[in-house]
Amino acid sequence: MSDQQLAIQSFALGGFQTNAYVLTNTDTEETIVIDPGMEPARLLQAISGKNVVAILLTHAHLDHIGGLNQVRALTKAPVYIHPLEQEWLTNPDLNGSSRWGLPEPIVCDRAEHELADGQMLQLAGFDIQVLHTPGHSPGSCSFVIGKHCFGGDVLFAQSIGRTDLPGGDYETLMISIQDKLFELDDDTIVYPGHGPKTTIDYEKTYNPFVTGMLR
């Protein structure tokens, strides 16, 4: 896979401005959706008519799965999630939607596929490495395609994911960042769940939450 084959679109969705990503293989026109967030109208418009072959979930907090039912209905694509958050899809108390005063809690069907740390997925002509990167949530995963890492709410531009939600743990998050993400090549681009993209090297150098912990 060359970078020329990978077209990446991002959409900041809903009140949480959660980044949903649309990855398209420009050779085959096959497409992957990562984290279909709330108020997904722009995302649905972007993938209408595309051959969506998979929906990847970095984790199952409400703002990352708010548009899952609509994307599933439109594309009929299978969903991938870590087994520790499989039940979060069906349980509004676990995914947090019952606590935010939404008009309706978010309830989705279970995912068709469960992810494992180190697993290699072959989807849309891409080799996708799965990294289990817990800390923000127990089943958080990052997806690595070449020099591109889609990390959900683990590492942000000069920030890190919050750990005060149920199932979050600060020490676990720090281990995920240092032992998983910071082992990627320095020029790897990180596409986070919120905010602008960054690189591994930039965060090693300038992220105030992690610079002091580097070994």
GIZIUR-V58531 format. One record per pair of residues at least 24 apart in sequence whose C-alpha atoms are under 6 Angstrom apart, sorted by the first residue. I is the first residue (numbers start at 1). GAP is how many residues later the second one is. Records with the same first field share a line. If there is no record, write none. Layout:
I->GAP / GAP
This chain:
13->24 / 25
14->24 / 25
18->175 / 176
19->174 / 175
30->94
35->29
36->28 / 29 / 31 / 32
37->26 / 27 / 28 / 29 / 30
38->25 / 28 / 29
40->27
53->24
54->24
55->24
56->24
57->24
58->82 / 83 / 94
59->81
60->35
61->34
62->33 / 34 / 35
78->34
79->32 / 33
80->31 / 33 / 34
81->33 / 34
82->32 / 33 / 57
83->31
84->55
85->54
133->43
134->39
135->33 / 34 / 37 / 38
136->25 / 26 / 27 / 32
137->30 / 31
138->29
147->41
148->40 / 41
149->41 / 42
150->41
151->41
152->40 / 41
153->40
156->36
157->41
158->49
